[in-house]
Structure formats: structure tokens, C-alpha cells
């Protein structure tokens, strides 16, 4: 529960502890209401759609601390809660920078009494400096530019509190509109900076408390048009990061060790933000080397609350969400069959193959990006058929698919395919003129005839029956779990095929995805030709993310 003090309107000559508390709580409410809009704007430094979520979680940690502070507590108690809550709760790149901005803002506030306009302006400027110091490689066109603009707007209009907060807001708003001119990735996407959009809400909250200005309402989510790019912008200063993992932790360390820690981290990745002091730091980095990023902390002190996020999965999921939100299910031109097929797929090539094999409607989804029941319901209804078969093609999507029959007037059956190649095999037995019940039986039998495998990269260390897996290893997965471990895609693929292929098998289907290349495909097909000359081999381009190769063996 958020506690906000009831405040009478004043002449706004100073900022009281109660007003500061109320501004923070209103800021939290604004972030909650604008969260999805900010997420939608998020294309930099990684288009993973979580900036609004991270800023909201960060400020909610501050509100939780404030809820433990008495309503009539002095300024010192309020500022300590803000500083500690933001440090402990900071999430993601934007959340950590927001934490430093808030900590810098309140650092020079008095222990008791109110804050005068001149001190508040100086504190905004101090927060701007500290935030830039916390970021190893500051980039203009981000939340940092909006913070600096806000401080300048306040300095230029410091005659009274109402004027300075309005000046800060208006200058920050103008700076936000200018961010696409500072970052090409924003201009190409047709959006302003997401973190800056979140910070602008802080100035809106201050204007509401100190000048009685109305609060902004979030725009409709579908009004936010983002031009999604399949390929990242060429990597360089201010471009989209291609590093795969986000590593965050709290670090208990002597202040004297942090310079060396920063130096080590500066060689391990980008989007590096380190905030804190007096023995406790919140550390954030995007990197390809999780182990080294954590080991650096062990040399400096003791890390805790370690969080590792696979950014590539988040980026793919957010791209899927954006694309799905922009698409409408169009009525196919083909005659309506007795039984239609709805398939859950990811990857343009995979989708084309499913279309060729007879799927009437495709729903985007897969590992880490499960479609909702409503999306499947919409697809089933859009087929126009009275009977429908759903191919979930992933074990995590099967339970969602099983709910659809009770929600539509059509007869819906689910063929429990756990992989794309099982979905392919099921469609080979599909008869559009047969009933859903008949199709379900024949498609299940066909799917059972294929042995599925896939290759991906490990995102965490784990022990398996075939050996120890380390982050970054390539692993071959079958129905029994990990079947091969290697430091290259081709070796992991060939090891997986050795574990899966039996003498009675006749056909190997290879589906190429992101990370595959002609050289690796050739290494795999040549290996199969040498070791299993009885197998016919078909290669198709699927374009699926995360998995360079899908294998189907029949």
C-alpha cells in the first residue's frame, strides 16, 4: 500500500519532507500507468522492452522504504529511505541510473527542515554529475541528457519553486523530443528515448506537487508505432548492444577497491553503471562473459543478489510482442476446409514451411515467448472452419492450447507436438477434408514417428548425464535432455545426431536458424554422409531464434 500525505496547497517557497515523499509516490503511480508505453519505446541500449518495468520496480522499492517512515519524519529520514531504497531496488540499466539520480538529488538535503529553491537546483546539478560518473561510457540521447536538461531548466528558472520545476520539466521535455537526433537507433525506430520518457514523469510529479499542474495521462499503447529492425544497427558508440547477457549484483566492497573493479569491467562489456558508496554498490553490465563479470567482484569484495538475464531471449520476445501487436489476423483467401490447422511458430522460414504444408493460421510463439490463450482463440475463430487442430510445437504452450476448446464454438483438438519438427511431421498426415478427430489421430501418429533434436547455447552452468555444462557451451538437446556438449555448433550438432540416429532411420531434416551458416551446415551434412550413408538429408531455412539447428529424424 502506498502512503501519500494529504498536502494543502502552499506558496511553494520550499520543498518539505512530506512534499518530497508525495512527489516520489506520485512518480511511482505515473511509472505504473506509463510502464507499458515506456517498455514499447525501449530500443536502446537493448530492444528488450523492460525499461518501464525496471524503472517502476526501482521506484517501488523506494516507496516501500518510505512506507516504513513516519508521515511527520524529518527530511533526513525521508532522504535516507530514498537513497537506500533506490540503491537496493535498482533494476536494469535505466533503474540503476535512476537510483543514482535520486541519491544524488537528496544527498545534500538538510537533516531537518525544508529545501530552498537554490539548494534544489544545485542538487539537480549534483545528481546529473554523479549519474554521469556512474556510467562508464555516457551516451547522449539517453536518460542522462534528460537529467542534464532538467537541471539546466531549473537553473534558468530558479526564482521560485513553481517556476523551477516547470522550467525543469519543459527543458527535459524538449530534450526528450531531441533524442532521436542524438541516437540513430531512435531515429530509425521512430521513437524517443524510453529511459528519458520515464525520467520526465519525475518532473511531472514535482510540477503536480509544487505547482498544482495536472498529471499526464499515458497514450494508448497501440498509438506507439515502433519500426522494428530484424538486424541490429552496426555496433559502435551509441548503437544497439549485441552483447548477450545482463549481469547485476549488489557488491559489498571497500571504496578503495572500486577503481580497479571499474577498470576490469570496462574491458568486459558495455552499458556499465556502478552506483553506491560507503561499502555498498549496485553494479550493472552487459557482457558476453558472465564468469569474468562475477569474478571481478570477488577480487573487490563480496557480491550478492546476483541476477543474470539472457538479453537475446528478451530482445526476441519483445520483437515478437511488437510485431504481434501490429498485425491483424487476415481471413485467408483459400476455401474453408472441414478441419483447419493453427500452428504456433517462430521464424519466417519456419512459418513458410508450415503454410506450404497446409497450416491455415500461424501464431507467433516458442521458447520464452508463449502466446496467450486469447491469441490462440482469435486464430481459431479466424480460420472460419468448424473444426480446428492446434499444433503448439512446444511443451510449455500445450497447456494454454488445451484451454481453447472450452472458449470457442468450434471443435478444437490439440496434437501435443513438442517441437517444430514434430509439427512438420504431424502436418504430413493432415487431411483438410477429414474431421478434427480423424486428423488428431493420424497427425499424432505421424508426429510420434519423428525423433526431434535441437542445438542451442547454454545460459547457465549445470550438471548433466553427459557431463558438466558451462555458460556459453553449445548443447544438443533431445527428448531425454542434454545429449551433447561442445565448444562449437557443428561438434555439438554431430554429437547430438550420434545419440539420436538409429539403424532403422531413413530421413534427416535439418532446419537452419539464427547462428547457422553454410560452413556449419556443410560440416553436419558431410558428417552424416560419412557416418550414416543410409540417411537422406533435407535442409530448410527456418530462421528461428536461439536455435541454430532443429533436427527431425524419421
FILOSE-763910 format. One record per residue: residue in three letters; x, y, z of N, C-alpha, C in turn. Coordinates in steps of 0.1 Angstrom, whole numbers, plus 5000, padded with zeros to 4 digits. Each point is the difference from the previous one (the first is absolute). Layout:
BEGIN
ALAXYZXYZXYZ
...
//
This chain:
BEGIN
UNK500949885000499150125000500950125000
UNK499750104991500750125000499450115009
UNK500950065008499550105009500450144995
UNK499150084997500250144996499450105009
UNK500850095005499450095010499150104993
UNK498950045007499150104995500650135001
UNK500250084989500750125000499150124996
UNK500050105009499350134995500950074990
UNK499450074991500750084991500750125007
UNK501350024997500850115006500550094990
UNK500750105004500750094990501249944994
UNK500349875003501149934994501350075001
UNK500350065012501350075002501149905003
UNK499649895006501049895003499449874998
UNK500949905000499549864999500149935014
UNK498949955005500049945013500249854999
UNK500349935011500149865000498849934995
UNK498850055004498749944996499850024985
UNK500450114994499950034986500949914992
UNK501249985005501049914993499549865000
UNK499449955011499549875001498849994990
UNK499150105000498949994991500450004985
UNK501150084997500550004986500549864996
UNK500749935009500549874997498849904997
UNK499050015009498949914999499250024987
UNK499850134996499350034988500949964988
UNK501350025001500949954989499849854998
UNK499949925011499849864999498649974993
UNK499050075004498749984993500050034985
UNK500850114997500150034985500849894993
UNK501049955006500849904994499249874998
UNK499149975010499249884998499050024988
UNK499450124999499050024990500750014986
UNK501250044999500750024988501049894997
UNK500049905008501049894999500149944986
UNK498849954995500049934987500450104989
UNK499650125001500450104989501550015000
UNK500650025012501550015001500649874995
UNK499549895003500549874995500050004985
UNK498950044994499950004986501050094993
UNK500450115006501050094995501449955001
UNK500249905008501349955003500749934988
UNK500950074993500849944990501550025002
UNK500450075011501450035003500249995015
UNK501149955005501249944992499749864995
UNK498949945005499649864995498550014999
UNK499449964988498650014998499249885006
UNK500150005014499549895007498750035007
UNK499550124999498750045005499849995015
UNK501050045008499849995014500450135008
UNK500250114992500450125007498950055010
UNK498850004995498950045009499849915012
UNK500249874998499949915011501150025010
UNK501250024995501250025009499950135008
UNK499650104993499950135008498849995010
UNK498949944997498949985009500549925012
UNK500649894998500549925011501050075009
UNK500850084994501050085007499350105010
UNK499050084994499450105008499049935010
UNK499549894997499149935010500849955012
UNK501349974998500949975011500150125009
UNK500150124994500150135008498750025008
UNK498949984993498750025007499849905012
UNK500549884998499949905011500850055012
UNK501250064998500850055011499350125006
UNK499450094992499350115006498849965008
UNK499449894996498849965008500449965014
UNK501249975003500549975013500450135008
UNK499950124993500450125007498850085004
UNK500050055012498850075005499750124992
UNK498750044999499650114991500650135004
UNK500350025013500550125005501549995002
UNK500749914994501449985002500850114994
UNK501250035005500850114995500549974986
UNK500650104993500549984987501149895000
UNK500849995010501149905000499449864998
UNK498949975007499449864999499549984986
UNK499450104994499449984987501149984990
UNK501150085000501149994990500749875002
UNK500249955012500649875002499249894994
UNK498750015002499249904994500150004984
UNK500050124994500150014986501349954995
UNK501150035007501349964996500249855001
UNK499649955011500249855003499049924991
UNK498850045000499049934992500449994985
UNK500550114995500350004985501349924998
UNK500950005009501249924998499749855001
UNK499249965009499849865002499049944990
UNK499150094994499049954991500350034986
UNK501150064996500350044986500049884991
UNK499350014989499949894990500450054987
UNK500849934993500350034986500850134999
UNK500550024988500850124997499350135004
UNK498850014996499250135003499750015015
UNK499749895006499750015015501250035008
UNK501249964996501250035007500450154998
UNK499850054988500350144998499050095008
UNK498749965000499050075007500350005015
UNK500549895005500549995014501050105003
UNK501050014991501150105003499450154999
UNK499150024991499450144999499350035013
UNK499249915005499350035013500950015012
UNK501049915000501050015011500850135000
UNK500450044987500750134999499150125003
UNK498749994997499150115003499950035015
UNK499849895008499850025014501250005009
UNK501249984994501249995008500350125008
UNK499750124994500450135007498850065007
UNK498949935000498850065007500350015015
UNK499450095008500350015014499449895008
UNK500649975012499549905008498650035005
UNK499850135002498750055005499650124993
UNK498750034999499550124993499849974985
UNK499650114993499649994986501250034991
UNK499849984987501050024990499650134992
UNK500950105000499850124993500249984985
UNK499450094991500249984986501449994995
UNK500950095006501450004995500749875003
UNK499749945012500649875004499449894991
UNK498850014996499449904992500650004986
UNK500250124994500750014987501449945001
UNK500750045010501449955002500049855001
UNK499049945007499949865001499649934987
UNK499250064992499849944986501350004992
UNK500850105001501250014993501049895006
UNK500049995013500849905006499649864996
UNK498749974999499649874996500449974986
UNK499950104991500549994986501449965000
UNK500950065007501449975000500249865005
UNK499449965011500249875006499549894991
UNK498950024993499549904991500949984988
UNK500650104995501049994989501349935005
UNK500350025012501249945006499849855002
UNK498749965002499749865003500049924987
UNK499850074988499949934987501450004994
UNK500649884998501450004995500150074986
UNK499049984991500150074987498750074998
UNK499850125005498850084998499750024986
UNK498749994996499550024986498950115001
UNK500150094991499050114999498849944992
UNK498850065003498849954994499349895009
UNK500549995012499549915010499450075012
UNK499749925010499550065013500950115006
UNK501349984997501050105005499850144993
UNK499650004988499850134993498850075006
UNK499049925004498750065005500350055014
UNK500849935008500450045013500850135000
UNK500950024990500850124999499150124996
UNK499149974990499050104996499150055011
UNK499649905009499150045011500850095010
UNK501249975002500850095009500250144994
UNK500350004987500150134994498750085000
UNK498949944997498750075000499750055014
UNK500449935010499850055014500950125003
UNK501249994996501050115002499550134993
UNK499449984988499650124993498750065005
UNK499349935009498750055005499949995015
UNK501050045007500149975014499550105009
UNK499150094995499550115009499149955011
UNK499249894997499249935010499849864997
UNK499549925009499949854998499149974988
UNK498950064999499049974989500750034986
UNK500750114999500750034988501149904997
UNK500849965010501249924997499549864996
UNK499049945007499649874996499450004986
UNK499250104997499550014986501150024990
UNK501050085003501150024991500749874998
UNK500249925011500749884999499249904991
UNK498750005002499149914992500050044985
UNK499950124998499950054986501349984992
UNK501150025007501349984993500349854998
UNK499649925010500149854999499249954988
UNK498750064999499149954989500650044987
UNK500650124998500650034988501349914997
UNK500749975010501249914998499549874996
UNK498949955006499549874996499649994985
UNK499450114996499650004986501250004990
UNK501150055005501250014992500949875000
UNK499649915009500949885001500149924986
UNK499050004992500249924987501150074991
UNK500350135002501050064993501449975006
UNK500049955012501349965006500449864999
UNK498949914998500349864999499349954987
UNK500849954991499449954987499049885002
UNK500349925010499149895003498650045003
UNK499950125007498750055004499350064987
UNK500850074992499450064988499549894991
UNK500849894998499649894991498749935006
UNK499949995013498849945006498850105000
UNK500350134999498950095000499550035014
UNK500950005011499550015013501050105008
UNK499650045011500950085009500649905010
UNK500950045008500749915010499049965011
UNK500049875003499149945009500450055015
UNK501249995003500450045014499850145002
UNK500250084990499750155002498650025001
UNK499149924993498650025002499649975014
UNK500649905006499749975014500450115010
UNK501250054997500550115009499150134999
UNK499550024988499250124998498849995010
UNK499549885003498949995009500450055014
UNK501249995004500550055013499750155000
UNK500450074990499850154999498550035000
UNK499249914993498550025001499549995014
UNK500549905007499649985014500350125009
UNK501250064998500450125007499150124997
UNK499750014987499150114996498649995006
UNK499649885002498749985006500050035014
UNK501049975007500150035015500350145002
UNK501050064993500550145003499250114992
UNK499349964989499450104992498549974997
UNK499549895005498649954999499749984985
UNK501049964992499849974986499349864998
UNK499249984990499349874998501149904997
UNK499649875003500949894997499849954986
UNK501049964993499849954986499349865000
UNK499249984989499449874998500849924990
UNK500149875002500849924990499350004987
UNK500750014989499449984987499549854998
UNK499149984990499649874997501249924995
UNK500149885005501249924996500149974985
UNK498849984994500149984985500350124992
UNK500150125007500450124993501550014999
UNK500849925007501450005000500549914989
UNK500450064989500549924988501550005001
UNK500549875000501549985001500449924987
UNK500950064993500549934988501149905004
UNK499549875001500949895005501049964989
UNK501249995003501049964990500549865004
UNK500049914990500449865002501550005003
UNK500850094994501549995002500350125009
UNK500949985010500450115008500850114992
UNK500050125005500850114994501549965001
UNK500850044991501449985000500650045014
UNK500749915006500450025014501050125001
UNK499950085009500950115002499450095011
UNK500750115003499550095011498650054997
UNK499149975010498750054998499149904992
UNK500549894996499249904992499549895009
UNK499149924995499449895008501149905004
UNK500049975013501049905004499649864995
UNK501149924996499849874996500449905010
UNK500450055012500549915011498849935005
UNK500249875004498849915003499450015014
UNK500950025010499549995014500050135007
UNK499050025009500050105010500349945013
UNK501150055006500449965014499850115010
UNK499349975011499850105010500349935014
UNK500550085009500149955014500350125009
UNK499749985013500550095010501449955004
UNK500950105003501449975003500350075013
UNK500349925010500650055012501550014998
UNK500650125000501450024997500550135006
UNK501350005003500650125005500050104988
UNK499850135003499950104990501350004992
UNK501149975007501450014993500249904989
UNK499249895000500149904990499250024988
UNK499250105000499050024989500750054987
UNK501050085001500750054988500549884992
UNK500749915006500549884993498849914995
UNK499049995007498849934996499450064987
UNK499950134999499550074989500949984988
UNK501350005002500949974989499949864994
UNK499849915009499849864995498749994992
UNK498950055005498750004994500050074986
UNK500850114999500050084988500549924988
UNK500749895003500549924989499149884998
UNK498949985007499249884999498650034993
UNK499650134997498750024994499750144999
UNK498750034999499550145000498850025008
UNK499350114999498950045009500449985015
UNK501250045003500549985014499650115008
UNK499349975011499550105010500349955014
UNK500850075008500349965013499750125010
UNK499049975009499650115009500149955014
UNK500150105009500149965014501150085007
UNK500549945011501150065008499949955014
UNK501050035008500149965014499849855002
UNK500749934990500149855002498949924993
UNK499050074994499049924993499750064986
UNK500049924990499950054986499049914992
UNK499250064991499249934991500650004987
UNK500349894994500949994988499249934988
UNK500150064988499349964988500950004988
UNK499949894992500949994988499349914990
UNK500250034987499649914989501349944995
UNK500149874999501249934997499749874994
UNK501149944994499949864995500749915009
UNK500750055010500849925010499450015014
UNK499049925003499450015013501049965011
UNK500849904998501049965010500950115004
UNK500650064990501050115003499350125007
UNK498850034996499250115006499849975015
UNK499849885004499849975014501349985007
UNK501049944994501349995006500650135004
UNK499850104992500550135003499550055014
UNK498849975003499450045013500749925011
UNK500449884998500749925010501350065004
UNK500750074990501250065003499850135007
UNK498850064999499850135007499349985013
UNK499249905002499249995012499149884999
UNK498850015004499049895001498850044992
UNK499749934989498850024992498849935006
UNK498850054999498849935004498850054992
UNK498949925001498950034992500350014985
UNK500849904995500449994986498949974991
UNK499850084990498949974990500750004986
UNK499749904992500549994986498849984991
UNK500050094990498949994991500549984986
UNK499449914992500449984986499350104992
UNK500750104996499450124992499549954987
UNK500649904994499649964986498649955001
UNK499749925011498649955001499050115002
UNK500450105008499150125003499850084987
UNK501050024992499950074988499149934990
UNK500149874999499249934991498550005004
UNK499949985013498650005006499350144998
UNK500850115002499450134998499750034986
UNK500949954991499750024985498849934996
UNK499849885006498849924997498750075005
UNK500150065012498950075006499650124991
UNK501150074996499750124992499449964986
UNK500649904994499549964987498549955001
UNK499849925011498649955001499050115003
UNK500450105007499150115003499650084988
UNK500950004990499850074988499349934989
UNK499849875002499449914990498649975003
UNK499249994989498649955002499949874992
UNK499249915006499949874993499050024988
UNK500649984988499250024988499349874996
UNK498850014995499349884996500749944987
UNK500549885000500649944989499150004988
UNK500550004988499250004988499649864996
UNK500849905005499649864996498749965005
UNK499349904993498749955005500249955014
UNK498950015008500149965014499949845000
UNK501049945007500049855000499149955011
UNK499749875000499249945010500850025014
UNK501349974999500850025012501250094997
UNK500250105007501150094998501149985011
UNK501250044997501149995009500550135004
UNK500250025013500650125006501349955006
UNK501150064996501449965004500750115007
UNK500749975011500850105007501449994995
UNK500550114995501449994993500850135004
UNK501349994997500850125001501149984989
UNK500250114993500950004988499350004987
UNK500450094992499250024987500149874991
UNK501249945000500149884992499249895005
UNK500049985013499149905006498650034997
UNK499550125000498750034997499649974986
UNK500950034990499849974986499849854998
UNK500849925007499949854999498749955005
UNK499650065012498749965005498850034991
UNK500150124994499050044990499949904988
UNK501249974995500149914989499449875003
UNK500249955013499449875004498550005003
UNK499450125000498650015002499550075012
UNK500850065009499650075011499250134995
UNK498850025006499250114995500350135007
UNK500349995013500450125008501249975008
UNK500950105001501249995008499950105012
UNK500449955012500150095012501550005004
UNK500550125001501550015004500249975014
UNK501049915002500349965014501049885000
UNK500549975011501049905002500750015013
UNK501249955001500750005013500250155004
UNK499650025013500150135007499050114995
UNK499149964990499050104995498749934997
UNK499449955011498849924998498850094997
UNK499249974990498850074997498949995011
UNK499150095000498949995010498949924995
UNK499149965009498849924996499250094990
UNK499950125003499150094991500650014986
UNK501349994998500650014987499649874992
UNK500149895007499649874994498550004997
UNK499250055009498650014997499750084988
UNK500650124999499850084988500449934987
UNK501149935000500549934989499049894996
UNK499549925010499049894997498850064994
UNK499550115005498850064995500250054986
UNK501250064997500350054987500149904989
UNK500249875003500149904990498749994992
UNK498950035006498749984994499549864999
UNK500949905005499649865000499249975012
UNK499249894999499249965012500849905009
UNK501149954994500949915007501450044998
UNK500850005011501450065000500949905008
UNK501249994994501149935007501050105003
UNK500550005013501150095004501349925002
UNK501150064994501349945002500850105008
UNK500249975013500750095009501550014997
UNK500649884996501449994997500950045011
UNK499650005012500850035012499249955012
UNK500749925009499349945011499450115010
UNK500650125000499550105009498850074995
UNK499749984987498850074994498849905000
UNK500349875001498949905000498950035010
UNK500350035013499050035010499150124996
UNK500650104994499250114995499049964989
UNK500649924990499249964989498849915005
UNK500249925010499049915005498750085005
UNK500250135003498950085006499150054989
UNK500450004987499350074990498649934997
UNK499949875000498849944996498850045008
UNK500250035013498950055009499650144997
UNK500850074992499850154999499450034986
UNK499949914991499550034986498849904997
UNK499350044990498949914995500549894991
UNK501250014994500549904992500549885008
UNK500149884993500649895007501550014998
UNK500750005011501550025000500749885006
UNK500949954993500949895006501450055000
UNK500849955009501550045000500849874998
UNK500850014990501049894998501350055007
UNK500449925011501050055009501450004995
UNK500350084990501350014994500950085009
UNK501249955003500950075009501150074993
UNK500149994986501050074993499550034986
UNK500850094993499750044986500049884991
UNK501049915002500149894990498849905003
UNK499649985012498849925003498750064993
UNK500050145000498950064993500049984985
UNK501250004994500249974986499549864997
UNK500449905009499649864997498549995002
UNK499450075009498649995002499250054988
UNK500550104994499350064988500149914988
UNK501049915000500149914989498849904999
UNK499349995011498849915001498750085000
UNK500150134998498850085001499149994988
UNK498749985002499149994989498950115002
UNK500050104992499050115003498649964999
UNK499749894993498649954998499549915011
UNK501049955009499649915011499650085012
UNK499449935010499650075012501250035009
UNK499750085010501150035009500449885008
UNK499149925004500349875007500949914991
UNK499649994988500849914991501450064998
UNK500050134997501350064999500949995012
UNK499450025012500749995012500749865001
UNK499349904997500649865002501149984990
UNK499850044987501149974990501250105002
UNK499750125004501150105002500849965012
UNK499449955011500749965012500949884996
UNK499549914992500849884997501250044991
UNK499850104991501150054992501050075008
UNK499650085009500950085009500949905008
UNK499449895004500749915009501149924992
UNK500050014987501049934991501250084999
UNK500150125004501150094998500850015014
UNK501349994999500850025012500650154998
UNK499750085010500350144999501350035008
UNK500750104995501250055007500250144997
UNK500850075008500350144998501350045006
UNK500650104995501350055005499850145005
UNK500550045012500050135005501250035009
UNK500150125005501150035008499650015015
UNK500849955008499649995015500150145006
UNK499050035008500050135007500349995015
UNK500349885004500349985014500849875002
UNK500850005010500749875003499149905006
UNK500249874996499249905005500749864999
UNK499649915007500549864999499049914993
UNK500549924990499149924993500649864999
UNK499249904995500549864999501249994990
UNK500250094991501149994991501150105003
UNK500050065012501150095004499550135005
UNK501050085004499750135006499950104989
UNK498950085001499750114990500450135006
UNK500750084992500450145005499350104991
UNK499850125006499450114992500850024987
UNK499350014989500750024987500249874992
UNK499949885007500249884992498849984991
UNK500349934989498949964991499549865004
UNK498749995001499549875005499049944990
UNK500049874998499049944992498949945009
UNK498750034997498949965009499149904992
UNK499749895007499049914995498949985010
UNK499149904998498949985009500549975014
UNK501249945002500549965013500850115006
UNK500150124994500850115005501350024992
UNK501050045007501350034994500649874995
UNK500450004987500649884994501450024996
UNK500450134998501450034996500450145005
UNK501350025002500550135005501350024992
UNK500150124995501250034992500350155000
UNK501150044995500350154999499750054986
UNK499449924991499650054987498749944997
UNK499350074991498649964996500149874992
UNK500949994991500149884992500349875008
UNK501050015009500349895008498949965009
UNK499350105006498849975009498949934991
UNK499850054988499049944991500349864996
UNK501249974997500449874996500049905012
UNK500350055011499949915012498649975004
UNK499150104998498649985002499449894990
UNK500450014987499549914990500549855003
UNK501249995005500549875004499149945011
UNK499650085009499149955011498649974995
UNK499550064989498749984996499749914989
UNK501049994991499749924987500249855003
UNK499049924995500049865002500149934986
UNK500349884999500249934987498850004992
UNK498850005006498750004992499650144994
UNK500750105004499750134995500350024985
UNK499250084993500250014986500150154995
UNK499550105008500050134996500450105011
UNK500950094997500450115009499550134994
UNK499250085008499650134996500850105008
UNK500750094994500750115007499450134998
UNK499650075011499450134999501050115005
UNK500550084991501050105004499450125007
UNK500550055011499550125007501150105001
UNK499750105009501050115002501349935006
UNK501150044995501349945005500549894991
UNK499249954991500549904991500750074989
UNK500949934992500650054989500449894990
UNK500350034988500349894990501149915004
UNK501050065007501149915004499649905010
UNK499250045010499649905010499049904994
UNK499150054992499149914993500749894992
UNK501150054993500849904992500749905009
UNK500550055012500749915009499049895005
UNK498850045002499049915005499649904989
UNK499750054988499549914990501249904995
UNK501250055000501149914996500249895011
UNK499950045013500149905010498949904999
UNK498850044997498949904999500249914988
UNK500550064989500349924988501049895002
UNK501050045008501149905004499549895009
UNK499350055011499749905011498649934997
UNK499150064993498749944998499650014985
UNK500749934992499750014985498649964996
UNK499349925009498649964997499050125001
UNK500450115007499150115002499950094988
UNK498850044997499850114991499950135008
UNK500550114995500150125008499350114992
UNK499150075007499450124995500350125009
UNK500450114994500450135007499050114996
UNK499450065010499150114998500450125009
UNK499750124995500350125008498850045008
UNK500150005014498950035008500150145006
UNK501250055003500150135006499650015014
UNK499949895007499650005014501150065009
UNK499650085010501050055009500549905010
UNK501250035006500649925011500549864997
UNK499449944989500349864997500650004986
UNK501349994998500650004987499549884991
UNK499749895007499549884992498949935008
UNK498949974992499149905004500249874992
UNK499949885006500149884993498849915001
UNK499649944989498949905001500549884993
UNK499949895007500549874995498849904999
UNK499849944988498949914998500549874994
//
